[in-house]
Amino acid sequence: MATHLFDLNENQLLPSYVIKQLVRELKNLNETPPEGIKVVVNDDNFSTIFADIEGPHGTPYENGIFKMKLFLSSDFPQLPPKGFFITKIFHPNISTKGDICVNALKKDWNANMGLRHVLLVVKCLLIHPFPESALNEQAGKLLLKDYTEYARLARLYTSIHALKSKSKILATCSTTLNVINSPLAASSTKTSLDIINSPVAASSKAPMSLPANLKEASESNVDVSVATTIVQKKKAPLISKAQAEKKKMDPRKKSLRRL
């Protein structure tokens, strides 16, 4: 809460021409945002600018969203803004507290530089770190001596603190668990179990007894479908004979009905 009040006080000290300049810049950033950068502004406090930066493709920060802020002092634009990463990141030029060390925000700054330039420089820092001027000594040393280990730790930090799909994954997992634990799912599961354990299902699981012809065919590696056809052909004369006998019986039934 104290930080918020401090920001508001600083905002009141910003000259009116600076505020007008910021409004124009922010409008431009909103209409044509830099690729992979989204600016978030509090209309009541122009002294603190927030931005979401997508981890560049092909870097250990890929698939991450890194939140940062730029704090503008009352001497802006004569003095550069101060940059901070809110999202934890393993990077040589970003301290464990989030401070950013980049020349564009220090000795290379000039009053003609705008917010767009600053944001692009910070994003480029994720692509090309400068371990010689490291704020995070561990990251700087690893980058110089063992890039594989440096990249592994950077990806680990990204997956824990900045993974952009993490919220979607958690939401999906939560939804799946809710569906599994729902009364409808429970009743469906019970119904399925009842069907599986029913007498009909049990009988269907029992091995079928083959006729002698089929059994012999299966034992002699003859195609079962061929054997089945043979059995059906043998049964055909018997069926036709039964039908003929039935036809003979019909006239007798008719004569009995007449009596």
Backbone torsions as a table, in degrees:
resi	resn	phi	psi	omega
1	MET	NA	-38.8	179.8
2	ALA	-63.4	-39.6	179.3
3	THR	-62.9	-39.8	179.9
4	HIS	-62.9	-42.9	179.0
5	LEU	-65.4	-37.8	178.8
6	PHE	-62.4	-42.4	179.1
7	ASP	-63.1	-39.2	-179.9
8	LEU	-65.4	-39.8	178.6
9	ASN	-63.9	-41.4	178.1
10	GLU	-65.1	-37.4	179.6
11	ASN	-61.6	-36.5	-180.0
12	GLN	-68.5	-22.7	-179.5
13	LEU	-87.5	-9.7	178.6
14	LEU	-68.0	130.9	178.3
15	PRO	-61.0	151.8	-177.5
16	SER	-62.5	-35.5	-179.9
17	TYR	-68.3	-30.6	176.9
18	VAL	-69.1	-41.8	178.6
19	ILE	-62.0	-41.4	177.8
20	LYS	-62.7	-41.0	178.1
21	GLN	-63.3	-42.4	-179.9
22	LEU	-64.4	-39.8	179.2
23	VAL	-60.4	-43.0	179.1
24	ARG	-64.9	-43.2	179.8
25	GLU	-64.7	-43.1	-178.6
26	LEU	-67.2	-36.5	176.7
27	LYS	-64.0	-42.2	178.7
28	ASN	-64.8	-41.1	178.4
29	LEU	-65.4	-33.3	179.6
30	ASN	-72.8	-38.4	-178.2
31	GLU	-77.0	-40.1	179.2
32	THR	-131.5	76.5	-177.6
33	PRO	-68.5	146.1	174.5
34	PRO	-62.8	149.6	-178.4
35	GLU	-61.4	126.8	177.5
36	GLY	78.8	11.9	-179.5
37	ILE	-130.9	130.3	177.4
38	LYS	-123.8	124.4	-177.9
39	VAL	-97.2	134.9	178.3
40	VAL	-119.5	127.1	-173.6
41	VAL	-123.4	141.4	170.8
42	ASN	-99.3	112.7	-175.6
43	ASP	-60.8	-21.8	-179.4
44	ASP	-89.2	-4.8	-175.5
45	ASN	-150.5	92.1	-177.8
46	PHE	-82.1	-5.6	-177.1
47	SER	-77.6	-15.9	178.0
48	THR	-124.0	117.3	-179.2
49	ILE	-109.2	127.3	178.6
50	PHE	-103.4	149.6	179.0
51	ALA	-148.3	144.7	172.9
52	ASP	-107.0	123.0	-178.0
53	ILE	-114.2	125.7	177.6
54	GLU	-78.0	135.9	177.1
55	GLY	-61.7	125.9	-176.5
56	PRO	-60.6	144.6	178.8
57	HIS	-62.2	139.2	178.1
58	GLY	84.8	3.9	177.9
59	THR	-112.2	166.0	176.4
60	PRO	-64.8	-8.3	-177.8
61	TYR	-99.1	5.4	179.8
62	GLU	-59.6	145.2	-179.2
63	ASN	72.1	10.4	177.8
64	GLY	-107.7	153.3	172.3
65	ILE	-117.8	117.9	-176.1
66	PHE	-109.7	120.4	179.8
67	LYS	-88.6	133.8	177.7
68	MET	-140.3	167.8	176.7
69	LYS	-139.8	150.8	174.7
70	LEU	-115.9	124.2	179.0
71	PHE	-102.3	122.7	-177.8
72	LEU	-101.2	122.1	179.1
73	SER	-81.7	175.6	180.0
74	SER	-68.1	-15.7	179.4
75	ASP	-92.9	3.6	177.1
76	PHE	-68.2	138.1	10.2
77	PRO	-96.6	8.5	177.2
78	GLN	-64.1	-35.6	175.9
79	LEU	-108.6	145.5	-177.7
80	PRO	-70.3	157.5	173.1
81	PRO	-71.2	161.0	175.5
82	LYS	-100.6	129.6	-177.5
83	GLY	-104.4	141.1	179.2
84	PHE	-138.8	138.4	171.4
85	PHE	-91.8	126.5	176.5
86	ILE	-83.5	-38.0	177.5
87	THR	-78.6	133.7	178.5
88	LYS	-65.9	137.5	-176.9
89	ILE	-148.5	143.6	177.7
90	PHE	-98.6	101.2	-173.7
91	HIS	-150.7	139.3	-177.5
92	PRO	-59.0	-36.2	-173.9
93	ASN	-98.3	12.5	177.9
94	ILE	-128.7	122.0	-175.8
95	SER	-72.9	169.0	178.4
96	THR	-65.6	-17.9	177.2
97	LYS	-93.3	-5.3	176.5
98	GLY	103.5	-4.7	179.0
99	ASP	-63.7	144.3	-178.0
100	ILE	-111.3	131.3	176.5
101	CYS	-112.3	103.6	178.0
102	VAL	-146.7	139.6	-174.2
103	ASN	-60.8	-30.3	-179.6
104	ALA	-62.7	-24.0	178.6
105	LEU	-100.2	10.0	179.5
106	LYS	-134.0	-108.3	-171.8
107	LYS	-70.2	-25.9	-178.5
108	ASP	-88.4	4.0	-177.4
109	TRP	-73.9	143.2	167.6
110	ASN	-142.1	159.2	-171.4
111	ALA	-63.9	-18.4	-179.4
112	ASN	-82.3	-10.2	177.8
113	MET	-73.2	138.6	179.3
114	GLY	-106.0	-179.5	-179.4
115	LEU	-65.5	-36.1	179.3
116	ARG	-58.2	-45.2	-179.5
117	HIS	-62.1	-43.1	-178.8
118	VAL	-62.9	-45.5	-178.7
119	LEU	-64.0	-39.5	178.7
120	LEU	-67.0	-37.5	177.9
121	VAL	-64.1	-41.6	179.5
122	VAL	-64.8	-40.8	178.2
123	LYS	-64.7	-41.2	177.6
124	CYS	-62.3	-27.7	178.7
125	LEU	-64.1	-29.0	177.3
126	LEU	-71.8	-23.7	179.3
127	ILE	-87.9	-42.3	-176.8
128	HIS	-126.0	85.8	176.9
129	PRO	-69.2	160.9	177.6
130	PHE	-122.5	89.6	-175.8
131	PRO	-66.8	-18.5	179.7
132	GLU	-65.5	-28.6	178.3
133	SER	-117.7	57.0	-172.8
134	ALA	-79.8	137.7	168.4
135	LEU	-92.5	-29.0	175.1
136	ASN	-104.9	98.8	-174.2
137	GLU	-62.7	-38.9	179.7
138	GLN	-60.3	-47.3	179.5
139	ALA	-64.4	-39.9	-179.8
140	GLY	-63.6	-44.2	-179.7
141	LYS	-66.9	-41.3	180.0
142	LEU	-65.6	-38.7	179.9
143	LEU	-61.1	-36.6	-179.0
144	LEU	-80.4	-35.6	-173.0
145	LYS	-99.0	-37.2	-174.4
146	ASP	-146.4	85.7	-176.1
147	TYR	-62.4	-35.1	-178.8
148	THR	-59.8	-44.5	179.2
149	GLU	-69.8	-38.6	176.6
150	TYR	-59.5	-47.4	-178.7
151	ALA	-64.5	-37.1	179.5
152	ARG	-62.4	-46.1	179.4
153	LEU	-67.4	-38.1	179.1
154	ALA	-63.8	-41.5	178.0
155	ARG	-67.1	-36.1	178.8
156	LEU	-63.0	-47.5	177.0
157	TYR	-59.0	-42.2	-179.1
158	THR	-62.6	-44.6	-177.9
159	SER	-67.1	-29.7	-178.6
160	ILE	-84.1	-43.6	-170.1
161	HIS	-106.4	-21.9	-169.3
162	ALA	-129.9	3.1	-175.7
163	LEU	-60.6	119.3	-172.6
164	LYS	-72.5	-23.0	-179.0
165	SER	-94.9	3.4	-175.7
166	LYS	-61.5	-43.0	-178.3
167	SER	-64.4	-36.6	178.7
168	LYS	-67.4	-40.3	179.6
169	ILE	-63.4	-44.1	179.5
170	LEU	-63.6	-40.3	179.2
171	ALA	-64.3	-40.9	179.4
172	THR	-64.8	-44.1	178.7
173	CYS	-61.9	-42.1	-179.7
174	SER	-63.2	-44.1	179.3
175	THR	-62.3	-42.7	-179.9
176	THR	-61.9	-43.4	179.4
177	LEU	-64.6	-39.7	179.0
178	ASN	-62.9	-40.4	179.3
179	VAL	-65.9	-44.1	-179.0
180	ILE	-62.7	-38.7	-175.5
181	ASN	-89.8	0.5	-177.4
182	SER	-71.0	154.0	178.5
183	PRO	-59.5	-37.0	-179.5
184	LEU	-62.8	-43.8	179.5
185	ALA	-65.4	-38.3	-180.0
186	ALA	-64.1	-44.3	179.7
187	SER	-66.1	-37.1	178.4
188	SER	-64.1	-41.0	179.0
189	THR	-64.0	-41.6	179.5
190	LYS	-64.2	-43.2	179.1
191	THR	-61.0	-42.1	179.8
192	SER	-62.8	-40.8	179.5
193	LEU	-66.6	-38.6	178.2
194	ASP	-62.0	-41.2	179.6
195	ILE	-64.6	-44.4	-178.7
196	ILE	-62.6	-37.6	-176.1
197	ASN	-91.0	3.3	-177.5
198	SER	-69.3	158.6	179.1
199	PRO	-59.4	-37.7	-179.4
200	VAL	-63.0	-45.4	179.4
201	ALA	-64.4	-37.6	-179.9
202	ALA	-64.3	-41.1	179.8
203	SER	-67.5	-33.2	179.7
204	SER	-69.6	-24.5	178.4
205	LYS	-76.8	-21.9	-176.2
206	ALA	-66.5	145.4	-179.4
207	PRO	-65.6	136.7	-178.5
208	MET	-80.1	139.0	178.3
209	SER	-86.0	126.3	-178.9
210	LEU	-86.7	144.0	171.0
211	PRO	-60.9	162.5	-175.8
212	ALA	-57.4	-41.8	-178.6
213	ASN	-62.7	-43.6	-179.8
214	LEU	-68.1	-38.8	-179.7
215	LYS	-62.6	-43.8	178.9
216	GLU	-64.0	-38.1	-179.4
217	ALA	-65.4	-41.3	-179.4
218	SER	-67.4	-37.0	-179.6
219	GLU	-70.2	-29.2	-179.2
220	SER	-94.7	15.9	177.0
221	ASN	62.2	25.0	175.4
222	VAL	-83.9	147.7	179.8
223	ASP	-59.7	124.4	-175.9
224	VAL	-62.2	-37.3	-179.2
225	SER	-62.8	-36.4	177.9
226	VAL	-67.2	-42.9	179.5
227	ALA	-62.8	-39.7	178.8
228	THR	-61.2	-41.9	179.3
229	THR	-61.9	-40.8	179.3
230	ILE	-61.9	-44.7	-179.4
231	VAL	-62.7	-41.9	-179.6
232	GLN	-63.9	-38.3	179.2
233	LYS	-65.6	-38.1	178.5
234	LYS	-66.5	-32.8	-178.6
235	LYS	-77.8	-22.4	-174.6
236	ALA	-57.3	-48.5	178.7
237	PRO	-59.0	-37.1	179.9
238	LEU	-64.4	-39.9	-179.6
239	ILE	-66.7	-44.0	-179.1
240	SER	-65.0	-36.2	177.3
241	LYS	-64.1	-40.0	178.9
242	ALA	-65.3	-39.0	178.7
243	GLN	-64.8	-37.8	178.9
244	ALA	-65.6	-41.1	177.9
245	GLU	-62.1	-36.6	-179.3
246	LYS	-65.6	-38.9	179.2
247	LYS	-65.4	-37.3	177.7
248	LYS	-64.2	-35.6	-178.3
249	MET	-70.2	-29.4	-174.8
250	ASP	-60.1	-44.8	178.5
251	PRO	-61.6	-35.2	178.6
252	ARG	-64.4	-41.7	178.7
253	LYS	-61.8	-39.5	-179.3
254	LYS	-64.2	-41.6	179.6
255	SER	-66.2	-36.2	177.3
256	LEU	-66.2	-37.3	178.8
257	ARG	-65.1	-34.4	178.8
258	ARG	-66.3	-34.6	178.4
259	LEU	-72.7	NA	NA
